[in-house]
Amino acid sequence: MFAWRHDAQERLEQMLFAHVKADSFPCVGAKAALAKGTLAVLACNRIDSAWDDLRIHDGLLKWAEEYRRDPGLFRSFAVVFDGPGDLSEGEFEQAMWKRAQSLSDKDVWRGQSYDESVSHDPANPHFSLSFGGSAFFLVGLHPNASRPARRFDRPTIIFNLHDQFETLRAEGKYEGMREKILVRDEDLAGSRNPMLARHGDSSEARQYSGRVVGPEWQAPFEYSGEKP
């Protein structure tokens, strides 16, 4: 529906590809998606603006539908914003959740149902965001992230389909892949990310922005659709 192309599409796409391809980047899932050609990139203007939200939501609906038609591991939809590049961790977190709230509200407006396999309550340990009827796990990257694994030259939100994690668990591959990522992250940062937790142990909302938060932290998100 909103198919126009950002002027920086090719430049930002190649920047992210080079970043993921680098030996220091710890996420082996993203590397696998890049190798398979299933790491999609959408270039947008600013993460602190709603200007591109309909384009992003269109992309998420399309991504969810393509996955339902052809399920497979290691597929990621990355939204790379051209700025701003000077956001603090707190400011990035705030902007990221504003985009998440806006996208969720558009999901409701467009009559999309929430994925029944997850909770819409960000305080629930089974929480996940849902777009187009499919649950997504978000990963935020930006220039001023305290964790090296989350640093990238442009503010970025990577949307990973939650069903892929369940497939990895069913195939007995999840724990091995998780440990490999943790080891690589420890080699890069000198310590393991204290925010990483398994789905169902604590709300994944705490992990999205990459900022270390305390037990009192609450996600600035409320689902506006009909609640069961």
Accessible surface in RSA format (square Angstrom, percent):
REM  Atomic radii and reference values for relative SASA: ProtOr
REM  Chains: A
REM  Algorithm: Lee & Richards
REM  Probe-radius: 1.40
REM  Slices: 20
REM RES _ NUM      All-atoms   Total-Side   Main-Chain    Non-polar    All polar
REM                ABS   REL    ABS   REL    ABS   REL    ABS   REL    ABS   REL
RES MET A   1   184.85  95.7 107.56  71.2  77.29 184.0 105.98  90.1  78.87 104.5
RES PHE A   2    72.51  36.3  60.21  37.3  12.29  32.0  63.41  38.4   9.10  26.0
RES ALA A   3    97.83  90.0  61.43  94.8  36.40  82.8  71.75 101.0  26.08  69.1
RES TRP A   4   117.06  47.0 100.09  48.4  16.97  39.8  96.82  51.6  20.24  32.8
RES ARG A   5   155.51  65.3 135.03  68.8  20.47  48.7  61.33  83.8  94.17  57.1
RES HIS A   6    16.68   9.1  15.09  10.5   1.59   4.1  12.70  13.1   3.98   4.6
RES ASP A   7   153.61 107.6 113.20 112.7  40.41  95.5  40.43  95.1 113.19 112.9
RES ALA A   8     6.63   6.1   3.44   5.3   3.20   7.3   6.63   9.3   0.00   0.0
RES GLN A   9    14.20   7.9  14.20  10.4   0.00   0.0   5.68  12.1   8.51   6.5
RES GLU A  10   113.85  65.4 112.53  85.1   1.32   3.1  31.36  60.6  82.49  67.4
RES ARG A  11   112.77  47.4 101.10  51.5  11.67  27.8  71.56  97.8  41.22  25.0
RES LEU A  12     0.00   0.0   0.00   0.0   0.00   0.0   0.00   0.0   0.00   0.0
RES GLU A  13    43.20  24.8  43.20  32.7   0.00   0.0   0.68   1.3  42.52  34.7
RES GLN A  14    95.02  53.1  91.80  67.1   3.22   7.7  37.68  80.2  57.34  43.5
RES MET A  15    49.17  25.5  39.83  26.4   9.33  22.2  39.59  33.7   9.57  12.7
RES LEU A  16     0.06   0.0   0.06   0.0   0.00   0.0   0.06   0.0   0.00   0.0
RES PHE A  17    41.33  20.7  41.33  25.6   0.00   0.0  41.33  25.1   0.00   0.0
RES ALA A  18    63.65  58.5  51.04  78.8  12.61  28.7  56.05  78.9   7.59  20.1
RES HIS A  19    47.60  26.0  40.72  28.3   6.88  17.6  30.43  31.4  17.17  20.0
RES VAL A  20     0.35   0.2   0.35   0.3   0.00   0.0   0.35   0.3   0.00   0.0
RES LYS A  21   142.15  69.3 128.10  78.6  14.05  33.4  74.92  67.4  67.23  71.6
RES ALA A  22    42.16  38.8  30.28  46.7  11.88  27.0  42.16  59.4   0.00   0.0
RES ASP A  23   135.64  95.0 117.60 117.1  18.04  42.6  40.44  95.2  95.20  94.9
RES SER A  24    69.22  58.5  53.62  71.6  15.60  35.9  39.60  84.3  29.62  41.5
RES PHE A  25    13.83   6.9  10.71   6.6   3.12   8.1  13.83   8.4   0.00   0.0
RES PRO A  26     5.90   4.3   5.71   5.2   0.19   0.7   5.90   4.9   0.00   0.0
RES CYS A  27    41.10  31.1  41.10  45.8   0.00   0.0  13.48  34.1  27.63  29.8
RES VAL A  28    32.73  21.5  28.67  26.0   4.06   9.8  28.69  24.9   4.03  10.9
RES GLY A  29     9.03  11.1   0.00   N/A   9.03  11.1   8.16  22.4   0.86   1.9
RES ALA A  30     9.34   8.6   6.95  10.7   2.39   5.4   7.46  10.5   1.88   5.0
RES LYS A  31    46.99  22.9  41.78  25.6   5.21  12.4  39.21  35.3   7.78   8.3
RES ALA A  32    28.59  26.3  20.73  32.0   7.86  17.9  28.17  39.7   0.42   1.1
RES ALA A  33     0.11   0.1   0.11   0.2   0.00   0.0   0.11   0.2   0.00   0.0
RES LEU A  34    32.65  18.2  22.86  16.4   9.79  24.6  23.04  16.2   9.60  25.8
RES ALA A  35    92.16  84.7  48.54  74.9  43.62  99.2  60.57  85.3  31.59  83.7
RES LYS A  36   115.44  56.3  81.52  50.0  33.92  80.8  67.52  60.8  47.92  51.0
RES GLY A  37    66.89  82.5   0.00   N/A  66.89  82.5  34.45  94.5  32.45  72.7
RES THR A  38    26.68  19.0  24.39  24.7   2.29   5.5  26.68  35.8   0.00   0.0
RES LEU A  39    10.02   5.6   2.14   1.5   7.88  19.8   2.30   1.6   7.72  20.8
RES ALA A  40    30.95  28.5  22.83  35.2   8.12  18.5  30.84  43.4   0.11   0.3
RES VAL A  41    15.57  10.2   0.00   0.0  15.57  37.5   0.25   0.2  15.31  41.5
RES LEU A  42    30.56  17.0  30.56  21.9   0.00   0.0  30.56  21.5   0.00   0.0
RES ALA A  43     0.00   0.0   0.00   0.0   0.00   0.0   0.00   0.0   0.00   0.0
RES CYS A  44     0.00   0.0   0.00   0.0   0.00   0.0   0.00   0.0   0.00   0.0
RES ASN A  45    48.75  33.6  46.46  44.9   2.28   5.5  14.16  34.1  34.58  33.4
RES ARG A  46   115.91  48.7 114.03  58.1   1.89   4.5  41.21  56.3  74.70  45.3
RES ILE A  47     0.00   0.0   0.00   0.0   0.00   0.0   0.00   0.0   0.00   0.0
RES ASP A  48    65.71  46.0  36.64  36.5  29.07  68.7  19.94  46.9  45.77  45.6
RES SER A  49    36.74  31.0  29.36  39.2   7.38  17.0  20.47  43.6  16.27  22.8
RES ALA A  50    61.12  56.2  44.76  69.1  16.36  37.2  45.14  63.6  15.99  42.3
RES TRP A  51   182.16  73.1 151.09  73.1  31.06  72.9 154.85  82.6  27.30  44.3
RES ASP A  52     2.76   1.9   2.19   2.2   0.57   1.3   1.74   4.1   1.01   1.0
RES ASP A  53     0.65   0.5   0.65   0.6   0.00   0.0   0.23   0.6   0.42   0.4
RES LEU A  54    48.45  27.0  47.25  33.8   1.20   3.0  47.25  33.2   1.20   3.2
RES ARG A  55    12.17   5.1   8.53   4.3   3.64   8.7   5.17   7.1   7.00   4.2
RES ILE A  56     1.52   0.9   1.52   1.1   0.00   0.0   1.52   1.1   0.00   0.0
RES HIS A  57     0.00   0.0   0.00   0.0   0.00   0.0   0.00   0.0   0.00   0.0
RES ASP A  58    26.93  18.9  21.31  21.2   5.62  13.3  17.62  41.5   9.31   9.3
RES GLY A  59    15.39  19.0   0.00   N/A  15.39  19.0  13.69  37.6   1.70   3.8
RES LEU A  60     0.00   0.0   0.00   0.0   0.00   0.0   0.00   0.0   0.00   0.0
RES LEU A  61    39.68  22.1  35.94  25.7   3.74   9.4  36.33  25.5   3.35   9.0
RES LYS A  62   135.61  66.2 128.19  78.7   7.42  17.7  77.65  69.9  57.95  61.7
RES TRP A  63    24.73   9.9  24.62  11.9   0.11   0.3  24.62  13.1   0.11   0.2
RES ALA A  64     0.00   0.0   0.00   0.0   0.00   0.0   0.00   0.0   0.00   0.0
RES GLU A  65    70.65  40.6  70.65  53.5   0.00   0.0  29.45  57.0  41.21  33.6
RES GLU A  66    41.76  24.0  40.14  30.4   1.62   3.9  13.15  25.4  28.61  23.4
RES TYR A  67    14.19   6.6  14.19   8.1   0.00   0.0  11.02   8.3   3.17   3.9
RES ARG A  68   116.76  49.0  91.32  46.6  25.44  60.6  65.42  89.4  51.34  31.1
RES ARG A  69   162.88  68.4 126.76  64.6  36.12  86.0  64.57  88.2  98.31  59.6
RES ASP A  70    96.04  67.3  93.81  93.4   2.23   5.3  25.00  58.8  71.04  70.9
RES PRO A  71    88.38  64.4  69.03  62.9  19.35  70.3  69.19  57.1  19.19 119.3
RES GLY A  72    28.07  34.6   0.00   N/A  28.07  34.6  27.54  75.6   0.53   1.2
RES LEU A  73    29.58  16.5  25.58  18.3   4.00  10.1  25.58  18.0   4.00  10.8
RES PHE A  74    52.58  26.3  46.60  28.9   5.98  15.6  52.32  31.7   0.26   0.7
RES ARG A  75    25.40  10.7  25.21  12.9   0.19   0.4   1.87   2.6  23.53  14.3
RES SER A  76     7.61   6.4   7.61  10.2   0.00   0.0   0.15   0.3   7.46  10.5
RES PHE A  77    13.28   6.6  13.28   8.2   0.00   0.0  13.28   8.1   0.00   0.0
RES ALA A  78     0.00   0.0   0.00   0.0   0.00   0.0   0.00   0.0   0.00   0.0
RES VAL A  79     0.35   0.2   0.35   0.3   0.00   0.0   0.35   0.3   0.00   0.0
RES VAL A  80     0.00   0.0   0.00   0.0   0.00   0.0   0.00   0.0   0.00   0.0
RES PHE A  81     0.99   0.5   0.99   0.6   0.00   0.0   0.99   0.6   0.00   0.0
RES ASP A  82    52.72  36.9  35.68  35.5  17.04  40.3   8.84  20.8  43.88  43.8
RES GLY A  83     8.41  10.4   0.00   N/A   8.41  10.4   8.24  22.6   0.16   0.4
RES PRO A  84    18.72  13.6  13.08  11.9   5.64  20.5  18.25  15.1   0.47   2.9
RES GLY A  85    42.81  52.8   0.00   N/A  42.81  52.8  20.28  55.6  22.54  50.5
RES ASP A  86   114.74  80.4  93.97  93.5  20.77  49.1  42.05  99.0  72.70  72.5
RES LEU A  87    22.25  12.4  21.37  15.3   0.88   2.2  21.40  15.0   0.85   2.3
RES SER A  88    54.68  46.2  48.71  65.0   5.97  13.7  46.28  98.6   8.40  11.8
RES GLU A  89    37.59  21.6  33.01  25.0   4.58  10.9  13.44  26.0  24.14  19.7
RES GLY A  90    35.79  44.1   0.00   N/A  35.79  44.1  26.25  72.0   9.54  21.4
RES GLU A  91    87.94  50.5  83.92  63.5   4.02   9.6  29.58  57.2  58.36  47.6
RES PHE A  92     0.27   0.1   0.27   0.2   0.00   0.0   0.27   0.2   0.00   0.0
RES GLU A  93    15.95   9.2  15.95  12.1   0.00   0.0   1.70   3.3  14.26  11.6
RES GLN A  94   105.08  58.8 100.73  73.6   4.35  10.4  24.92  53.0  80.16  60.8
RES ALA A  95     5.97   5.5   4.18   6.4   1.79   4.1   5.67   8.0   0.30   0.8
RES MET A  96     1.74   0.9   1.74   1.2   0.00   0.0   1.74   1.5   0.00   0.0
RES TRP A  97     3.84   1.5   3.41   1.7   0.43   1.0   3.11   1.7   0.74   1.2
RES LYS A  98   121.48  59.3 114.72  70.4   6.76  16.1  68.57  61.7  52.91  56.4
RES ARG A  99    13.06   5.5  13.06   6.7   0.00   0.0   0.20   0.3  12.85   7.8
RES ALA A 100     1.45   1.3   0.75   1.2   0.70   1.6   1.31   1.8   0.14   0.4
RES GLN A 101    42.31  23.7  42.31  30.9   0.00   0.0  31.84  67.8  10.47   7.9
RES SER A 102    17.96  15.2  13.12  17.5   4.83  11.1  15.23  32.4   2.73   3.8
RES LEU A 103     1.24   0.7   1.24   0.9   0.00   0.0   1.24   0.9   0.00   0.0
RES SER A 104     1.04   0.9   1.04   1.4   0.00   0.0   0.44   0.9   0.60   0.8
RES ASP A 105    54.89  38.4  50.27  50.0   4.62  10.9  22.81  53.7  32.08  32.0
RES LYS A 106    44.73  21.8  44.23  27.1   0.50   1.2  18.18  16.4  26.54  28.3
RES ASP A 107     3.19   2.2   3.19   3.2   0.00   0.0   0.91   2.1   2.28   2.3
RES VAL A 108    46.70  30.7  35.27  31.9  11.43  27.5  36.76  31.9   9.95  27.0
RES TRP A 109   175.96  70.6 144.60  70.0  31.36  73.6 124.25  66.2  51.71  83.9
RES ARG A 110    59.25  24.9  31.38  16.0  27.87  66.4  28.51  39.0  30.74  18.6
RES GLY A 111    66.39  81.9   0.00   N/A  66.39  81.9  35.36  97.0  31.03  69.5
RES GLN A 112    57.97  32.4  48.56  35.5   9.41  22.4   1.98   4.2  55.98  42.5
RES SER A 113    82.43  69.7  71.09  94.9  11.34  26.1  51.11 108.8  31.32  43.9
RES TYR A 114    28.23  13.2  18.27  10.4   9.96  25.9  18.59  14.0   9.64  11.9
RES ASP A 115    28.52  20.0  24.36  24.2   4.17   9.9   3.98   9.4  24.55  24.5
RES GLU A 116   176.35 101.2 139.53 105.6  36.82  87.7  59.09 114.3 117.26  95.7
RES SER A 117    91.78  77.6  53.99  72.1  37.78  87.0  55.07 117.3  36.71  51.4
RES VAL A 118    18.36  12.1   2.37   2.1  15.98  38.5   6.34   5.5  12.01  32.6
RES SER A 119    23.45  19.8  15.78  21.1   7.67  17.7  16.63  35.4   6.83   9.6
RES HIS A 120    34.21  18.7  33.26  23.1   0.95   2.4  24.32  25.1   9.90  11.5
RES ASP A 121    63.65  44.6  61.43  61.1   2.21   5.2  17.73  41.7  45.92  45.8
RES PRO A 122    22.81  16.6  18.01  16.4   4.80  17.5  18.21  15.0   4.60  28.6
RES ALA A 123    86.13  79.2  55.36  85.4  30.77  70.0  64.32  90.6  21.81  57.8
RES ASN A 124    50.92  35.1  46.34  44.8   4.59  11.0   5.07  12.2  45.86  44.3
RES PRO A 125    49.58  36.1  49.49  45.1   0.09   0.3  49.58  40.9   0.00   0.0
RES HIS A 126    94.08  51.4  94.08  65.4   0.00   0.0  60.78  62.6  33.31  38.8
RES PHE A 127     0.00   0.0   0.00   0.0   0.00   0.0   0.00   0.0   0.00   0.0
RES SER A 128     0.00   0.0   0.00   0.0   0.00   0.0   0.00   0.0   0.00   0.0
RES LEU A 129     0.30   0.2   0.30   0.2   0.00   0.0   0.30   0.2   0.00   0.0
RES SER A 130     1.60   1.4   0.00   0.0   1.60   3.7   0.00   0.0   1.60   2.2
RES PHE A 131     0.08   0.0   0.08   0.1   0.00   0.0   0.08   0.1   0.00   0.0
RES GLY A 132     3.61   4.4   0.00   N/A   3.61   4.4   1.36   3.7   2.24   5.0
RES GLY A 133    25.60  31.6   0.00   N/A  25.60  31.6   9.92  27.2  15.68  35.1
RES SER A 134    12.79  10.8  12.23  16.3   0.56   1.3   5.75  12.2   7.04   9.9
RES ALA A 135     3.39   3.1   1.18   1.8   2.21   5.0   1.18   1.7   2.21   5.9
RES PHE A 136     0.00   0.0   0.00   0.0   0.00   0.0   0.00   0.0   0.00   0.0
RES PHE A 137    28.74  14.4  28.74  17.8   0.00   0.0  28.74  17.4   0.00   0.0
RES LEU A 138     1.55   0.9   1.55   1.1   0.00   0.0   1.55   1.1   0.00   0.0
RES VAL A 139    29.39  19.3  29.39  26.6   0.00   0.0  29.39  25.5   0.00   0.0
RES GLY A 140     0.00   0.0   0.00   N/A   0.00   0.0   0.00   0.0   0.00   0.0
RES LEU A 141     2.00   1.1   2.00   1.4   0.00   0.0   2.00   1.4   0.00   0.0
RES HIS A 142     2.01   1.1   2.01   1.4   0.00   0.0   0.40   0.4   1.60   1.9
RES PRO A 143    39.66  28.9  22.59  20.6  17.07  62.1  25.47  21.0  14.19  88.2
RES ASN A 144    72.36  49.9  55.35  53.5  17.01  41.0  18.96  45.6  53.40  51.6
RES ALA A 145     4.07   3.7   1.27   2.0   2.81   6.4   1.27   1.8   2.81   7.4
RES SER A 146    61.06  51.6  40.31  53.8  20.75  47.8  44.27  94.3  16.78  23.5
RES ARG A 147    21.00   8.8  20.87  10.6   0.13   0.3   8.79  12.0  12.21   7.4
RES PRO A 148    35.22  25.7  26.25  23.9   8.97  32.6  26.46  21.8   8.77  54.5
RES ALA A 149    17.45  16.0  13.07  20.2   4.38  10.0  14.61  20.6   2.84   7.5
RES ARG A 150    18.59   7.8  18.59   9.5   0.00   0.0   3.66   5.0  14.93   9.0
RES ARG A 151   104.93  44.1 102.55  52.3   2.37   5.7  33.98  46.4  70.95  43.0
RES PHE A 152    11.59   5.8   5.77   3.6   5.82  15.2  11.22   6.8   0.38   1.1
RES ASP A 153    92.52  64.8  85.78  85.4   6.74  15.9  10.18  24.0  82.34  82.1
RES ARG A 154    60.72  25.5  60.72  31.0   0.00   0.0   4.22   5.8  56.51  34.2
RES PRO A 155     0.49   0.4   0.49   0.4   0.00   0.0   0.49   0.4   0.00   0.0
RES THR A 156     0.00   0.0   0.00   0.0   0.00   0.0   0.00   0.0   0.00   0.0
RES ILE A 157     2.39   1.4   2.39   1.8   0.00   0.0   2.39   1.7   0.00   0.0
RES ILE A 158     9.47   5.4   9.47   7.1   0.00   0.0   9.47   6.8   0.00   0.0
RES PHE A 159     0.87   0.4   0.87   0.5   0.00   0.0   0.87   0.5   0.00   0.0
RES ASN A 160    24.19  16.7  24.19  23.4   0.00   0.0   4.15  10.0  20.04  19.4
RES LEU A 161     1.59   0.9   1.59   1.1   0.00   0.0   1.59   1.1   0.00   0.0
RES HIS A 162     8.08   4.4   8.08   5.6   0.00   0.0   3.62   3.7   4.47   5.2
RES ASP A 163    72.23  50.6  66.73  66.4   5.51  13.0  23.07  54.3  49.17  49.0
RES GLN A 164    10.98   6.1  10.98   8.0   0.00   0.0   4.87  10.4   6.11   4.6
RES PHE A 165    47.86  23.9  47.86  29.6   0.00   0.0  47.86  29.0   0.00   0.0
RES GLU A 166    75.03  43.1  70.57  53.4   4.46  10.6  39.79  77.0  35.24  28.8
RES THR A 167    41.80  29.7  37.09  37.6   4.71  11.2  28.72  38.6  13.08  19.8
RES LEU A 168     7.73   4.3   7.73   5.5   0.00   0.0   7.73   5.4   0.00   0.0
RES ARG A 169    79.16  33.2  59.72  30.4  19.44  46.3  46.76  63.9  32.40  19.6
RES ALA A 170    92.38  84.9  47.26  72.9  45.12 102.6  60.26  84.9  32.12  85.1
RES GLU A 171    89.21  51.2  59.20  44.8  30.01  71.4  35.52  68.7  53.69  43.8
RES GLY A 172    67.91  83.7   0.00   N/A  67.91  83.7  35.36  97.0  32.55  72.9
RES LYS A 173   111.74  54.5 104.69  64.2   7.04  16.8  67.98  61.2  43.76  46.6
RES TYR A 174    30.26  14.1  29.49  16.8   0.77   2.0  14.72  11.1  15.54  19.2
RES GLU A 175    88.53  50.8  84.75  64.1   3.79   9.0  64.76 125.3  23.78  19.4
RES GLY A 176    49.64  61.2   0.00   N/A  49.64  61.2  40.96 112.4   8.69  19.5
RES MET A 177    35.57  18.4  29.83  19.7   5.75  13.7  28.72  24.4   6.85   9.1
RES ARG A 178    42.55  17.9  38.39  19.6   4.16   9.9  15.69  21.4  26.86  16.3
RES GLU A 179    77.07  44.2  76.26  57.7   0.81   1.9  44.59  86.2  32.48  26.5
RES LYS A 180   117.51  57.3 111.27  68.3   6.25  14.9  59.52  53.6  57.99  61.8
RES ILE A 181    38.66  22.0  38.66  28.8   0.00   0.0  38.66  27.8   0.00   0.0
RES LEU A 182    10.79   6.0  10.79   7.7   0.00   0.0  10.79   7.6   0.00   0.0
RES VAL A 183    61.33  40.4  61.31  55.5   0.02   0.0  61.31  53.3   0.02   0.1
RES ARG A 184    70.95  29.8  66.63  34.0   4.32  10.3  20.47  28.0  50.48  30.6
RES ASP A 185     5.96   4.2   5.96   5.9   0.00   0.0   4.94  11.6   1.02   1.0
RES GLU A 186    68.23  39.2  65.99  49.9   2.24   5.3  12.27  23.7  55.97  45.7
RES ASP A 187   117.21  82.1  81.84  81.5  35.37  83.6  32.91  77.5  84.30  84.1
RES LEU A 188    66.23  36.9  38.75  27.7  27.48  69.1  44.33  31.1  21.90  58.9
RES ALA A 189    34.92  32.1   2.88   4.4  32.05  72.9   7.25  10.2  27.67  73.3
RES GLY A 190    65.16  80.4   0.00   N/A  65.16  80.4  34.35  94.3  30.81  69.0
RES SER A 191    54.13  45.7  50.76  67.7   3.36   7.7  40.28  85.8  13.85  19.4
RES ARG A 192    94.48  39.7  82.21  41.9  12.27  29.2  40.17  54.9  54.31  32.9
RES ASN A 193    15.12  10.4   8.78   8.5   6.34  15.3   0.00   0.0  15.12  14.6
RES PRO A 194    90.66  66.1  52.81  48.1  37.85 137.6  65.10  53.7  25.56 158.9
RES MET A 195    17.04   8.8  10.34   6.8   6.70  16.0   6.24   5.3  10.80  14.3
RES LEU A 196    54.60  30.4  37.72  27.0  16.88  42.4  37.72  26.5  16.88  45.4
RES ALA A 197    30.00  27.6  17.16  26.5  12.83  29.2  20.66  29.1   9.34  24.7
RES ARG A 198    94.01  39.5  93.21  47.5   0.80   1.9  26.99  36.9  67.02  40.6
RES HIS A 199    44.06  24.1  22.07  15.3  21.99  56.2  21.29  21.9  22.76  26.5
RES GLY A 200    23.95  29.5   0.00   N/A  23.95  29.5   6.07  16.7  17.88  40.0
RES ASP A 201   101.01  70.8  67.29  67.0  33.72  79.7  23.47  55.2  77.54  77.3
RES SER A 202    40.36  34.1  35.41  47.3   4.95  11.4  32.73  69.7   7.62  10.7
RES SER A 203     8.90   7.5   5.20   6.9   3.70   8.5   5.20  11.1   3.70   5.2
RES GLU A 204     3.54   2.0   3.44   2.6   0.10   0.2   2.20   4.3   1.34   1.1
RES ALA A 205     1.59   1.5   0.04   0.1   1.55   3.5   0.04   0.1   1.55   4.1
RES ARG A 206    55.06  23.1  51.82  26.4   3.23   7.7  17.78  24.3  37.27  22.6
RES GLN A 207     9.19   5.1   8.50   6.2   0.69   1.6   1.73   3.7   7.46   5.7
RES TYR A 208     1.22   0.6   1.22   0.7   0.00   0.0   1.22   0.9   0.00   0.0
RES SER A 209     5.06   4.3   2.55   3.4   2.51   5.8   0.99   2.1   4.07   5.7
RES GLY A 210     2.38   2.9   0.00   N/A   2.38   2.9   1.66   4.6   0.72   1.6
RES ARG A 211    68.83  28.9  68.39  34.9   0.45   1.1  12.92  17.7  55.91  33.9
RES VAL A 212    77.51  51.0  64.00  57.9  13.51  32.6  64.00  55.6  13.51  36.7
RES VAL A 213    12.81   8.4   1.36   1.2  11.45  27.6   6.06   5.3   6.75  18.3
RES GLY A 214    25.34  31.2   0.00   N/A  25.34  31.2  17.53  48.1   7.81  17.5
RES PRO A 215   130.05  94.8 102.70  93.6  27.35  99.4 105.92  87.4  24.13 150.0
RES GLU A 216   137.91  79.2 113.12  85.6  24.78  59.0  79.66 154.1  58.24  47.6
RES TRP A 217    43.77  17.6  25.98  12.6  17.79  41.8  26.86  14.3  16.91  27.4
RES GLN A 218   156.06  87.3 136.17  99.5  19.89  47.3  43.62  92.8 112.44  85.3
RES ALA A 219    16.19  14.9   0.48   0.7  15.71  35.7   0.48   0.7  15.71  41.6
RES PRO A 220    77.26  56.3  51.25  46.7  26.00  94.5  67.13  55.4  10.13  62.9
RES PHE A 221    14.17   7.1   0.00   0.0  14.17  36.9   2.07   1.3  12.10  34.6
RES GLU A 222   121.33  69.7 116.95  88.5   4.38  10.4  41.90  81.0  79.43  64.9
RES TYR A 223    16.25   7.6  14.09   8.0   2.16   5.6   3.79   2.9  12.46  15.4
RES SER A 224    67.67  57.2  35.53  47.4  32.14  74.0  39.13  83.3  28.54  40.0
RES GLY A 225     9.86  12.2   0.00   N/A   9.86  12.2   5.04  13.8   4.82  10.8
RES GLU A 226   167.87  96.4 137.33 103.9  30.54  72.7  59.00 114.1 108.87  88.9
RES LYS A 227    98.75  48.2  75.20  46.1  23.54  56.1  57.35  51.6  41.40  44.1
RES PRO A 228   157.98 115.1  83.42  76.0  74.56 271.0 125.45 103.6  32.52 202.1
END  Absolute sums over single chains surface
CHAIN  1 A    10636.9       8260.5       2376.4       5774.1       4862.9
END  Absolute sums over all chains
TOTAL         10636.9       8260.5       2376.4       5774.1       4862.9
